[in-house]
Amino acid sequence: MTEFWLISAPGEKTCQQTWDKLMVATTRTNNLSTNNKFNIPDLKVGTLDVLVGLSDELAKLDTFVESVVKKVAQYMADVLEDSRDKVQENLLANGGNLCLLDLVTYVTRFQWDMAKYPIKQSLKNISEIISKQVTQIDNDLKARASAYNNLKGNLQNLERKNAGSLMTRSLADIVKKEDFVLDSEYLITMLVVVPKTSYADWQKTYETLAEMVVPRSTKLLFEDSDSGLFSVTLFRKAVDDFKHKARENKFTVRDFQYNEEEMKADKEEMTRLSTDKKKQFVCLLLTSVTMCVVSGARAGPLVRWLKVNFSEAFIAWIHIKALRVFVESVLRYGLPVNFQAMLLQPNKKNMKKLREVLYDLYKHLDSSAAIIDASMDIPGLNLSQQEYYPYVYYKIDCNLLDFKV
């Protein structure tokens, strides 16, 4: 995915002149970056004390919201499992009017959402709206992830019971009713796992492992790569002795009783869990709600929630970036508000050169008088806290996953 540099610089005579200077320095001569104006509305400034406190709060909120965005994206990848190559096309942002945009398009065409975050509200109120919204998403994600993981875990446990070696796997889907002597007061059918290398020994010895073993009653029911499952019929009172002797001969007697009702219930539970899991994936690989409607399919509830709330969290995150640029620009460049926010998509091969060009373009801002005392602890101005540049700078990294797709 893509990395952006969100910067701001004070307006010259007009903000357009600031923009034109950046374009000349970065694109018209050496193609260092692709640039877009980043539109921030006229927000309420408030008092200096509020701005100073809000600067620190927004930094923490930025970190939190980014972490939630990444958690939702990562969980989408976990849910997709073997179709992780489809993750990015499911990570979209709502651009309004039911238009879903890829993340790069949303960021480069950013427009403030007046409905969600009314600019008549104070900056602090807007930040609190975002904080509550994203906290709710985070809490909901934890609850939904827990429920889904329980479903997935239960299904995996059942799948494990129906796989693996004959020593441990469920035998319900292997045996049939006719393999057993049922409803007998005296006789019982046992199931024994015999290594393939010991088939001959089994045939020679099984009738003598205990008294009262029915002659010629053994039958091979199933084989895997290592062993075979044999049935054998004997009198009930010989069971303990038979188990003991079988163990001495390295034959494993499986504790199994044929019960049609229990076996039917297990199969129904397996089907139910599998169906519930699949319901989460209906329309999973379709990349937009419109495509789902056209196809007549509906997104599964978990996937639908992940797509909607990823969009909500990502949009909130970019609005936090906008708030931070506004607050920091006012603190650095003073009043009246006069700055141009700009979004740069650096050419990966020329990042170092771009940083040098930006420094040359804005190094004079270091000597500009700030409206605050330099000794005050202001995030962005404290060199010990983060990288410092003479212009306002925040990175937007749209690579939201911990793996490459």
Disulfide bonds with the S-S distance in Angstrom:
Cys283-Cys292 2.06
